[in-house]
Amino acid sequence: MTVVFVFLIVMFINGCVKEYSNQPIPNIQPKTFFWIYPDSTISAQTSKQKLHWWGEDPDGYVIGYLLSLDSNRSTIPNPDSLVYTYVTVTDSTIRFPIQMRLQNFLVAIRAIDNTFSGLQAGAKVRLWPKPYWDKNENGILDGSDKELSSLTASMDPVGAKQQFPIKNTPPTVAFAEDPIEQTTIQQPETTFTVATFGWTGSDVDGDETIAGYRFGLNDTSTGSWFSVSSGVKMVTLIVPRSVSNPAEENATVSADVYSGTFPDMKYLGKVSGMKLNSKNIFYVQSRDIAGDYSSRQQLPAQGKTWFVKKPKSRLLIVCDYKKEDSTQVRSFYSAKVGSVAGGLLANPDELDIRIGGTTTTFGNLVPKLFNPAFVQTLKLYDYVLWYSDRFPTLRLAQVALYHYASTGGKVIYTTDFLEEFIDPSRAIPDFTPLDSVCSFKFETRPFPPAYIGDTRIPAGYVVQPDSSDLSNIYPTLVLDNSRNPHLITLRPVYKSSNARYILRMQADTRPTMRYYGRPNVGVIDNAKSFVFFGLPLHLFDAAPGTNQGVVAFFNKVFVDEFGLK
């Protein structure tokens, strides 16, 4: 009994005098975990994945992670040459940058504990040949890069890793939408040999994976596709007159392909398959970097048509007129220009830009992407005769006629004015040889004199030639006597510095004078390319004698000024 007691005392003494090391306890590195533990390989996934992870540190806490994404690897290399991104989150939606239809990606994550001072989120980190913050991301420890000497002891030496097989998802493509109406931009039912198409591409693998587009006309089974880069999302197809003029009425021809808007359009090549005087269909597809194509989209949509009309004349008459006599007025202009220069402009082409439109919206035959489509349509012609009622489509003319006239096109523009004319965007000076139009708010008074610009002009009143250039005198134009007075607005116009007056309204001879002097109503620019007449020309054909009236006016303009031969 005594021996046992002594033994216990000795054991107690020995336990009390145990010595401890004065060396600091080394840091225990953290461990990293994925949220999945697959028994075998993961089935193929889409390129957009939500990943989760976490870290554990037995002697502290985790402050961040190094996250790496690399293709065609199954494990972390040794030495570790991966490029990591420093993050402080434990989940992220990742788009795998797939470049093939099926591609394997390695995701590697290393937890970092609180013995490390940390980095700014998003910093690029490399571990070989030594840990450093690759600030300039050139893969070399140099310049402003920062060496991370304490990182190795603070991070998971093994890390968590998982291989993800990613399958490519084909892209999609859709035609451009009208931002106001939020509907697909359709082609007009009828166009001449110019058409503009716009589209947008998308890909769940990331829109940046779209490598390009291809489009074609009508029968694409023969491989008549035209390919463009991913940056081209709008093209204009143009069959120049040098191609369409000699072609048969129902011929199939090639169209020039352009990108961009006028005047900064870039020629890309030719696409075959446009049918003249026939219905056409435009197809487009997107292609991603894995080589997959989207489903084929077409315009016009099912149930709609796009008819391409072959131009036949050197003159295009633009009808910007929507009144009860529009049919008669249209016939008037077509017949009168047909008498010019022995019939050189007979059977002109016509385009009614007010069908289906209102005073504030374009008609159905105006392409939504009017720059460049409508501009290039005008450029198919040597001459444009544009006539308007009191509600001229100024926004369209401001763009289209400006570009057309400034690149060699020749224009006659005739219009009526509202009693209270307002042009807040100063559209008219943009595309005509005018500095301004009188914007005075007119009133009709029961006693003379009334204000300049009274709407009532008596039948038989004469538009007289301006006599400032006796060598270049215009014919007289006389207001017809179908009604008296005419409800048209006489508004003085003021020429720009590079133009001259050609026509004036006769002086008011009525006892109850309604306007003063001889207001200017006709102007031509010095380049002899644009004639503006500030009254409805079709009402001024009651000529008092030979070689007067509208036909004489057209002959003067087209032959003497524009050089028609």
VEXRO-903538 format. One record per residue (C-alpha): residue number from 1; z, y, x. Coordinates in nm, 2 decimals, padded with zeros to 4 digits, always signed. Each point is the difference from the previous one (the first is absolute). Layout:
BEGIN
- NUM;Z;Y;X
...
//
This chain:
BEGIN
- 1;+00.00;+00.00;+00.00
- 2;+00.09;+00.23;+00.29
- 3;-00.33;-00.07;+00.17
- 4;-00.20;+00.09;-00.31
- 5;+00.19;+00.33;-00.04
- 6;-00.07;+00.09;+00.36
- 7;-00.37;-00.08;-00.04
- 8;-00.03;+00.23;-00.30
- 9;+00.17;+00.28;+00.18
- 10;-00.24;-00.03;+00.29
- 11;-00.30;+00.00;-00.23
- 12;+00.13;+00.32;-00.18
- 13;+00.05;+00.17;+00.34
- 14;-00.35;-00.09;+00.12
- 15;-00.15;+00.13;-00.33
- 16;+00.17;+00.34;+00.03
- 17;-00.11;+00.07;+00.35
- 18;-00.38;-00.06;-00.05
- 19;-00.21;+00.27;+00.19
- 20;-00.31;+00.18;-00.16
- 21;-00.30;+00.14;+00.19
- 22;-00.03;+00.37;+00.02
- 23;-00.39;-00.02;-00.03
- 24;-00.16;+00.15;-00.31
- 25;-00.13;-00.25;-00.26
- 26;-00.38;-00.01;+00.02
- 27;-00.20;+00.12;-00.30
- 28;-00.12;-00.28;-00.23
- 29;-00.37;+00.06;-00.09
- 30;-00.09;+00.00;-00.36
- 31;-00.21;-00.25;-00.19
- 32;-00.30;+00.06;-00.23
- 33;-00.10;-00.18;-00.32
- 34;-00.30;-00.01;-00.23
- 35;+00.06;-00.04;-00.37
- 36;-00.21;-00.32;-00.01
- 37;+00.05;-00.33;+00.17
- 38;-00.33;-00.20;-00.07
- 39;+00.00;-00.37;+00.05
- 40;-00.36;+00.03;+00.12
- 41;-00.27;+00.26;+00.03
- 42;-00.01;+00.27;-00.27
- 43;-00.30;-00.01;-00.23
- 44;-00.26;+00.27;+00.04
- 45;+00.11;+00.33;-00.13
- 46;-00.16;+00.33;-00.09
- 47;+00.00;+00.27;+00.27
- 48;+00.27;+00.21;-00.18
- 49;+00.34;-00.16;+00.03
- 50;+00.36;+00.11;-00.05
- 51;+00.21;-00.13;+00.30
- 52;+00.38;-00.02;+00.02
- 53;+00.23;-00.07;+00.29
- 54;+00.35;+00.06;+00.12
- 55;+00.22;-00.01;+00.31
- 56;+00.35;-00.12;+00.08
- 57;+00.22;+00.11;+00.29
- 58;+00.34;-00.18;+00.05
- 59;+00.16;+00.28;+00.21
- 60;-00.15;+00.31;-00.16
- 61;-00.28;+00.10;-00.24
- 62;-00.38;+00.02;+00.00
- 63;-00.15;+00.35;+00.02
- 64;-00.37;-00.08;+00.00
- 65;-00.28;-00.25;+00.06
- 66;-00.31;-00.04;+00.21
- 67;-00.29;-00.11;-00.22
- 68;-00.33;-00.13;+00.13
- 69;-00.31;-00.11;-00.18
- 70;-00.27;-00.19;+00.20
- 71;-00.30;-00.21;-00.09
- 72;-00.09;-00.36;+00.10
- 73;+00.34;-00.08;+00.16
- 74;+00.24;-00.27;-00.09
- 75;+00.30;+00.11;+00.21
- 76;+00.14;+00.28;+00.20
- 77;-00.16;+00.00;+00.34
- 78;+00.20;-00.03;+00.32
- 79;+00.01;+00.25;+00.16
- 80;+00.01;+00.19;-00.33
- 81;-00.31;+00.23;+00.00
- 82;+00.02;+00.08;-00.37
- 83;+00.00;+00.36;-00.12
- 84;+00.30;+00.07;-00.22
- 85;+00.08;+00.27;-00.24
- 86;+00.37;+00.12;-00.03
- 87;+00.12;-00.01;-00.36
- 88;+00.34;+00.04;-00.17
- 89;-00.09;-00.16;-00.33
- 90;+00.02;-00.37;-00.10
- 91;-00.31;-00.02;-00.20
- 92;-00.35;+00.14;+00.00
- 93;-00.34;-00.03;-00.18
- 94;-00.24;-00.10;+00.27
- 95;-00.38;+00.00;-00.02
- 96;-00.13;-00.26;+00.24
- 97;-00.31;+00.14;+00.18
- 98;-00.22;-00.29;-00.09
- 99;-00.35;-00.02;+00.16
- 100;-00.10;-00.35;-00.10
- 101;+00.00;-00.19;-00.33
- 102;+00.30;-00.20;+00.12
- 103;+00.22;+00.13;+00.29
- 104;+00.34;-00.10;+00.13
- 105;+00.26;+00.27;+00.08
- 106;+00.33;-00.03;+00.18
- 107;+00.29;+00.22;-00.11
- 108;+00.28;+00.03;+00.26
- 109;+00.33;+00.19;-00.05
- 110;+00.28;+00.06;+00.24
- 111;+00.33;+00.14;-00.12
- 112;+00.18;+00.27;+00.21
- 113;+00.37;+00.06;-00.01
- 114;+00.22;+00.31;+00.03
- 115;+00.03;-00.02;+00.38
- 116;-00.35;+00.16;+00.01
- 117;-00.03;+00.37;-00.05
- 118;-00.30;-00.04;-00.24
- 119;-00.34;+00.15;-00.03
- 120;-00.19;+00.21;-00.25
- 121;-00.15;-00.21;-00.27
- 122;-00.36;-00.09;+00.07
- 123;+00.03;+00.01;+00.38
- 124;-00.23;-00.25;+00.17
- 125;+00.19;-00.23;+00.24
- 126;-00.12;-00.24;+00.27
- 127;+00.23;-00.25;+00.17
- 128;-00.22;-00.09;+00.30
- 129;+00.02;+00.06;+00.29
- 130;+00.31;+00.17;-00.11
- 131;+00.12;+00.15;-00.33
- 132;-00.14;+00.35;-00.06
- 133;-00.10;+00.24;-00.28
- 134;-00.38;+00.03;+00.02
- 135;-00.02;+00.36;-00.12
- 136;-00.36;+00.04;+00.09
- 137;-00.08;-00.35;-00.13
- 138;-00.23;-00.08;+00.29
- 139;+00.17;-00.33;+00.09
- 140;+00.12;+00.13;+00.34
- 141;+00.34;+00.13;+00.11
- 142;-00.10;+00.35;+00.11
- 143;+00.00;+00.37;-00.09
- 144;+00.26;+00.09;-00.26
- 145;+00.09;-00.37;-00.08
- 146;+00.37;-00.07;-00.01
- 147;+00.15;-00.31;+00.17
- 148;+00.25;-00.19;-00.22
- 149;+00.23;-00.16;+00.26
- 150;+00.27;-00.10;-00.25
- 151;-00.23;-00.15;-00.26
- 152;-00.01;-00.36;+00.14
- 153;+00.37;-00.06;-00.03
- 154;+00.01;+00.15;-00.35
- 155;-00.28;-00.19;-00.17
- 156;-00.05;-00.36;-00.13
- 157;-00.14;-00.18;+00.31
- 158;-00.18;-00.26;-00.23
- 159;-00.09;+00.19;-00.31
- 160;-00.13;-00.12;-00.33
- 161;-00.36;-00.09;-00.04
- 162;-00.23;-00.12;-00.28
- 163;-00.37;-00.07;-00.01
- 164;-00.19;+00.12;-00.31
- 165;-00.35;-00.12;-00.08
- 166;-00.17;+00.28;-00.18
- 167;-00.31;-00.03;-00.21
- 168;-00.25;+00.28;-00.05
- 169;-00.04;+00.16;-00.35
- 170;-00.35;+00.12;-00.07
- 171;-00.03;+00.38;-00.06
- 172;-00.10;+00.17;-00.31
- 173;-00.24;+00.29;-00.07
- 174;-00.02;+00.24;-00.30
- 175;-00.24;+00.29;-00.08
- 176;+00.14;+00.35;+00.03
- 177;+00.17;+00.15;-00.30
- 178;-00.02;+00.34;-00.15
- 179;+00.34;+00.16;+00.08
- 180;+00.01;+00.19;-00.33
- 181;-00.13;-00.26;-00.24
- 182;+00.14;-00.29;+00.21
- 183;-00.31;-00.21;-00.08
- 184;-00.25;-00.17;+00.23
- 185;-00.27;+00.25;+00.11
- 186;-00.32;-00.14;-00.15
- 187;-00.35;+00.09;+00.08
- 188;-00.19;+00.21;-00.26
- 189;-00.22;-00.22;-00.22
- 190;-00.30;+00.16;+00.17
- 191;-00.04;+00.14;+00.34
- 192;-00.29;+00.09;+00.23
- 193;-00.01;-00.18;+00.33
- 194;+00.34;+00.12;+00.12
- 195;+00.33;-00.16;-00.08
- 196;+00.35;+00.03;+00.16
- 197;+00.26;-00.28;-00.02
- 198;+00.37;+00.02;+00.10
- 199;+00.26;-00.28;+00.02
- 200;+00.34;-00.08;+00.13
- 201;+00.12;-00.32;+00.17
- 202;+00.34;-00.17;+00.00
- 203;+00.16;-00.30;+00.16
- 204;+00.34;-00.15;-00.05
- 205;+00.00;-00.09;+00.37
- 206;-00.02;+00.38;+00.06
- 207;-00.28;+00.24;-00.07
- 208;-00.04;+00.03;+00.38
- 209;-00.14;-00.36;+00.00
- 210;-00.31;+00.11;-00.18
- 211;-00.28;-00.02;+00.26
- 212;-00.28;+00.14;-00.20
- 213;-00.22;-00.01;-00.32
- 214;-00.34;-00.12;-00.09
- 215;-00.22;+00.10;-00.30
- 216;-00.33;-00.09;-00.14
- 217;-00.24;+00.07;-00.28
- 218;-00.10;-00.24;-00.28
- 219;-00.07;-00.34;+00.15
- 220;+00.24;-00.05;+00.30
- 221;-00.06;-00.37;+00.02
- 222;-00.27;+00.05;+00.26
- 223;+00.26;+00.15;+00.24
- 224;-00.12;+00.36;-00.05
- 225;+00.35;+00.14;+00.05
- 226;+00.07;+00.32;+00.19
- 227;+00.33;+00.00;+00.20
- 228;+00.21;+00.31;+00.08
- 229;+00.33;+00.05;+00.18
- 230;+00.34;+00.02;-00.17
- 231;-00.01;+00.38;+00.03
- 232;-00.30;+00.03;-00.22
- 233;+00.10;+00.00;-00.37
- 234;-00.28;+00.20;-00.15
- 235;-00.38;-00.03;+00.05
- 236;-00.30;+00.18;-00.13
- 237;-00.33;-00.18;-00.05
- 238;-00.31;+00.22;+00.02
- 239;-00.36;-00.11;-00.04
- 240;-00.19;+00.29;+00.15
- 241;-00.32;+00.13;-00.16
- 242;-00.20;-00.13;+00.30
- 243;+00.09;-00.35;-00.12
- 244;+00.01;+00.04;-00.38
- 245;-00.32;+00.20;-00.03
- 246;-00.25;-00.26;+00.12
- 247;+00.20;-00.29;-00.16
- 248;-00.12;-00.17;-00.31
- 249;+00.17;+00.10;-00.33
- 250;+00.23;-00.31;+00.00
- 251;+00.02;-00.06;+00.37
- 252;+00.31;-00.12;+00.19
- 253;+00.06;+00.22;+00.30
- 254;+00.26;+00.06;+00.27
- 255;+00.25;+00.28;-00.03
- 256;+00.15;+00.21;+00.29
- 257;+00.38;-00.04;+00.03
- 258;+00.22;+00.30;+00.08
- 259;+00.37;+00.05;+00.02
- 260;+00.19;+00.33;-00.06
- 261;-00.07;+00.30;-00.21
- 262;-00.26;+00.27;+00.03
- 263;-00.06;+00.16;+00.24
- 264;+00.19;-00.23;+00.24
- 265;-00.18;-00.33;-00.09
- 266;-00.05;-00.27;+00.25
- 267;-00.30;-00.24;-00.01
- 268;+00.10;-00.36;+00.02
- 269;-00.32;-00.20;-00.05
- 270;-00.20;-00.15;-00.29
- 271;+00.09;-00.23;-00.28
- 272;-00.27;-00.19;-00.19
- 273;-00.04;-00.09;-00.36
- 274;-00.01;+00.33;-00.20
- 275;-00.23;-00.04;-00.31
- 276;-00.19;+00.30;-00.12
- 277;-00.03;+00.08;-00.37
- 278;+00.23;-00.30;-00.06
- 279;+00.37;-00.09;-00.05
- 280;+00.20;-00.05;+00.32
- 281;+00.34;-00.15;+00.09
- 282;+00.21;+00.09;+00.30
- 283;+00.24;-00.26;+00.15
- 284;+00.28;+00.05;+00.25
- 285;+00.25;-00.23;+00.19
- 286;+00.28;+00.06;+00.25
- 287;+00.05;-00.22;+00.30
- 288;+00.33;-00.04;+00.19
- 289;+00.06;-00.08;+00.37
- 290;+00.03;-00.37;-00.08
- 291;-00.36;+00.00;-00.13
- 292;+00.09;-00.04;-00.36
- 293;-00.20;+00.19;-00.27
- 294;+00.13;+00.15;-00.32
- 295;-00.16;-00.10;-00.33
- 296;-00.32;+00.19;-00.07
- 297;+00.03;+00.32;-00.21
- 298;-00.30;+00.16;-00.17
- 299;-00.11;+00.33;-00.15
- 300;-00.09;+00.06;-00.27
- 301;+00.27;-00.20;-00.17
- 302;-00.09;-00.27;-00.24
- 303;-00.16;+00.14;-00.31
- 304;-00.12;+00.32;+00.18
- 305;-00.33;+00.08;+00.17
- 306;-00.12;+00.20;+00.30
- 307;-00.37;+00.09;-00.02
- 308;-00.17;+00.14;+00.31
- 309;-00.29;+00.24;-00.09
- 310;-00.28;+00.06;+00.24
- 311;-00.06;+00.37;+00.06
- 312;-00.35;+00.11;-00.08
- 313;-00.01;+00.38;+00.04
- 314;+00.07;+00.26;+00.27
- 315;+00.20;+00.19;-00.26
- 316;+00.33;-00.10;-00.16
- 317;+00.10;+00.19;-00.32
- 318;+00.38;+00.01;-00.04
- 319;+00.09;+00.05;-00.37
- 320;+00.35;+00.17;-00.01
- 321;-00.05;+00.09;-00.36
- 322;+00.17;-00.13;-00.32
- 323;-00.10;+00.20;-00.31
- 324;-00.17;-00.09;-00.32
- 325;-00.34;+00.08;+00.14
- 326;+00.05;-00.20;+00.33
- 327;-00.30;-00.23;-00.08
- 328;-00.24;+00.28;-00.05
- 329;+00.12;+00.19;+00.30
- 330;-00.04;-00.31;+00.22
- 331;-00.35;-00.05;-00.12
- 332;-00.07;+00.37;+00.07
- 333;+00.09;-00.02;+00.36
- 334;-00.18;-00.32;+00.06
- 335;-00.32;+00.13;-00.16
- 336;+00.01;+00.34;+00.18
- 337;+00.05;-00.14;+00.35
- 338;-00.28;-00.25;-00.07
- 339;-00.25;+00.29;-00.01
- 340;+00.10;+00.13;+00.35
- 341;-00.25;-00.02;+00.28
- 342;-00.26;-00.20;-00.20
- 343;+00.25;-00.26;-00.10
- 344;+00.17;-00.08;+00.34
- 345;+00.34;-00.01;-00.18
- 346;-00.12;-00.18;-00.31
- 347;+00.23;-00.27;-00.14
- 348;+00.32;+00.12;+00.19
- 349;+00.30;-00.23;+00.03
- 350;+00.29;+00.11;-00.22
- 351;+00.38;-00.05;+00.02
- 352;+00.22;+00.10;-00.29
- 353;+00.35;+00.06;+00.14
- 354;+00.16;+00.08;-00.33
- 355;-00.06;-00.32;-00.19
- 356;+00.35;-00.13;-00.10
- 357;+00.17;+00.29;+00.17
- 358;+00.19;+00.31;-00.13
- 359;+00.03;+00.35;+00.12
- 360;+00.27;-00.12;+00.25
- 361;-00.13;-00.35;+00.09
- 362;-00.32;-00.12;+00.16
- 363;-00.25;-00.20;-00.20
- 364;-00.04;-00.38;+00.03
- 365;-00.30;+00.03;+00.23
- 366;+00.19;+00.19;+00.26
- 367;+00.15;-00.25;+00.26
- 368;+00.37;+00.03;+00.04
- 369;-00.04;+00.01;+00.37
- 370;-00.24;+00.29;-00.03
- 371;+00.04;+00.08;+00.37
- 372;-00.21;-00.16;+00.14
- 373;-00.17;-00.18;-00.29
- 374;-00.11;+00.31;-00.20
- 375;-00.08;+00.20;+00.31
- 376;-00.22;-00.27;+00.14
- 377;-00.17;-00.04;-00.34
- 378;-00.11;+00.36;+00.01
- 379;-00.12;-00.05;+00.35
- 380;-00.25;-00.25;-00.12
- 381;-00.20;+00.30;-00.13
- 382;-00.17;+00.30;+00.15
- 383;+00.09;+00.22;-00.29
- 384;+00.28;+00.02;-00.26
- 385;-00.02;+00.20;-00.33
- 386;+00.35;+00.03;-00.14
- 387;+00.04;+00.16;-00.34
- 388;+00.33;+00.05;-00.18
- 389;+00.16;+00.13;-00.32
- 390;+00.31;+00.21;-00.02
- 391;+00.21;-00.27;+00.16
- 392;-00.16;-00.08;+00.33
- 393;+00.14;-00.29;+00.20
- 394;+00.10;+00.23;+00.28
- 395;+00.22;-00.24;+00.19
- 396;-00.29;-00.25;+00.04
- 397;-00.25;+00.27;+00.08
- 398;+00.24;+00.16;+00.25
- 399;+00.00;-00.32;+00.21
- 400;-00.34;-00.15;-00.07
- 401;-00.22;+00.30;+00.00
- 402;+00.18;+00.15;+00.30
- 403;-00.07;-00.30;+00.22
- 404;-00.35;-00.05;-00.15
- 405;-00.12;+00.36;+00.06
- 406;+00.16;+00.03;+00.34
- 407;-00.19;-00.30;+00.12
- 408;-00.35;+00.10;-00.10
- 409;-00.01;-00.06;-00.38
- 410;-00.15;+00.27;-00.22
- 411;+00.17;+00.10;-00.33
- 412;-00.07;+00.19;-00.32
- 413;+00.33;+00.06;-00.19
- 414;+00.01;+00.16;-00.35
- 415;+00.30;+00.03;-00.21
- 416;+00.17;+00.19;-00.29
- 417;+00.34;+00.15;+00.02
- 418;+00.31;+00.01;-00.22
- 419;+00.10;+00.34;-00.15
- 420;+00.30;-00.01;+00.23
- 421;-00.12;-00.15;+00.32
- 422;+00.26;-00.14;+00.24
- 423;-00.07;-00.17;+00.33
- 424;+00.35;-00.04;+00.16
- 425;-00.13;-00.23;+00.28
- 426;-00.29;+00.23;+00.08
- 427;-00.23;-00.29;-00.04
- 428;-00.32;+00.20;-00.07
- 429;+00.00;+00.19;+00.33
- 430;+00.05;-00.33;+00.17
- 431;-00.33;-00.15;-00.10
- 432;-00.22;+00.29;-00.11
- 433;-00.13;+00.32;+00.17
- 434;+00.25;+00.21;-00.19
- 435;+00.30;+00.19;+00.12
- 436;+00.15;+00.01;-00.36
- 437;-00.07;+00.02;-00.37
- 438;+00.13;+00.28;-00.21
- 439;+00.33;-00.13;-00.16
- 440;+00.07;+00.29;-00.23
- 441;+00.14;-00.10;-00.34
- 442;-00.25;+00.14;-00.24
- 443;+00.06;+00.15;-00.34
- 444;-00.24;+00.08;-00.28
- 445;+00.06;+00.35;-00.14
- 446;-00.13;+00.14;-00.33
- 447;-00.10;+00.32;+00.18
- 448;-00.19;+00.06;+00.32
- 449;+00.02;-00.06;+00.28
- 450;+00.12;-00.36;+00.02
- 451;+00.11;-00.15;+00.32
- 452;-00.26;-00.14;+00.24
- 453;-00.07;-00.36;-00.08
- 454;-00.01;+00.00;-00.37
- 455;-00.09;-00.35;-00.12
- 456;-00.27;+00.12;-00.24
- 457;-00.34;+00.06;+00.16
- 458;-00.29;+00.08;-00.23
- 459;-00.30;-00.22;-00.03
- 460;-00.29;+00.13;+00.21
- 461;+00.21;+00.15;+00.27
- 462;-00.15;-00.04;+00.34
- 463;+00.13;-00.13;+00.33
- 464;-00.19;+00.21;+00.25
- 465;-00.08;-00.06;+00.37
- 466;+00.20;+00.18;+00.25
- 467;-00.22;+00.25;+00.18
- 468;+00.18;+00.02;+00.33
- 469;-00.27;-00.23;+00.16
- 470;-00.34;+00.10;-00.14
- 471;-00.17;-00.28;+00.20
- 472;+00.20;-00.27;-00.18
- 473;+00.02;+00.08;-00.37
- 474;+00.12;-00.25;-00.25
- 475;-00.15;-00.05;-00.35
- 476;+00.14;+00.16;-00.31
- 477;+00.22;-00.21;-00.22
- 478;+00.04;+00.09;-00.37
- 479;+00.28;-00.12;-00.24
- 480;-00.15;-00.19;-00.29
- 481;+00.02;+00.12;-00.36
- 482;+00.13;-00.32;-00.16
- 483;+00.32;+00.17;-00.08
- 484;+00.12;+00.36;+00.02
- 485;+00.24;+00.07;+00.16
- 486;+00.04;-00.30;+00.24
- 487;+00.36;-00.10;+00.06
- 488;-00.03;-00.01;+00.38
- 489;+00.21;+00.20;+00.25
- 490;-00.16;+00.25;+00.23
- 491;+00.21;+00.01;+00.31
- 492;-00.10;+00.19;+00.31
- 493;-00.01;-00.21;+00.32
- 494;+00.05;+00.13;+00.35
- 495;-00.19;-00.15;+00.29
- 496;+00.15;-00.12;+00.33
- 497;-00.10;+00.18;+00.32
- 498;-00.27;-00.26;+00.08
- 499;-00.18;+00.03;-00.33
- 500;-00.21;+00.24;-00.20
- 501;-00.04;+00.09;-00.37
- 502;-00.32;-00.12;-00.17
- 503;+00.06;+00.07;-00.37
- 504;+00.18;+00.26;-00.21
- 505;+00.06;+00.04;-00.38
- 506;-00.19;+00.29;-00.15
- 507;+00.20;+00.31;-00.09
- 508;+00.17;+00.00;-00.34
- 509;-00.21;+00.23;-00.22
- 510;+00.20;-00.04;-00.32
- 511;+00.18;+00.30;-00.15
- 512;+00.32;-00.20;+00.01
- 513;-00.03;-00.08;+00.37
- 514;+00.18;-00.32;+00.09
- 515;-00.05;+00.00;+00.38
- 516;-00.08;+00.24;+00.27
- 517;-00.30;+00.01;+00.24
- 518;-00.20;-00.30;+00.10
- 519;+00.25;-00.28;+00.09
- 520;-00.10;-00.25;+00.27
- 521;-00.05;-00.35;-00.14
- 522;-00.22;-00.17;+00.27
- 523;+00.06;-00.06;+00.37
- 524;-00.16;-00.20;+00.28
- 525;+00.15;-00.07;+00.34
- 526;-00.18;+00.12;+00.31
- 527;-00.08;-00.36;+00.10
- 528;-00.20;-00.04;-00.32
- 529;+00.19;-00.31;-00.09
- 530;+00.21;+00.10;-00.30
- 531;-00.09;+00.20;-00.31
- 532;+00.27;+00.10;-00.25
- 533;-00.08;+00.13;-00.35
- 534;+00.30;+00.11;-00.19
- 535;-00.15;-00.05;-00.35
- 536;-00.13;-00.31;-00.18
- 537;-00.35;-00.02;+00.13
- 538;-00.14;-00.20;-00.29
- 539;+00.06;+00.30;-00.23
- 540;-00.22;+00.23;+00.20
- 541;-00.35;-00.14;-00.05
- 542;-00.13;+00.26;-00.25
- 543;-00.24;+00.15;+00.26
- 544;-00.18;+00.32;-00.10
- 545;-00.32;-00.09;+00.19
- 546;-00.18;-00.21;+00.25
- 547;+00.18;-00.14;+00.31
- 548;+00.34;+00.07;-00.14
- 549;+00.28;-00.22;-00.15
- 550;+00.18;-00.32;+00.12
- 551;-00.31;-00.18;+00.15
- 552;-00.09;+00.30;+00.20
- 553;+00.36;+00.03;+00.11
- 554;+00.00;-00.37;+00.11
- 555;-00.33;+00.04;+00.19
- 556;+00.14;+00.31;+00.17
- 557;+00.31;-00.19;+00.11
- 558;-00.13;-00.35;+00.08
- 559;-00.33;+00.11;+00.16
- 560;+00.06;+00.34;+00.16
- 561;+00.37;-00.03;+00.09
- 562;+00.06;-00.37;+00.04
- 563;-00.34;-00.09;+00.15
- 564;-00.10;-00.27;-00.25
- 565;-00.34;-00.15;+00.10
//
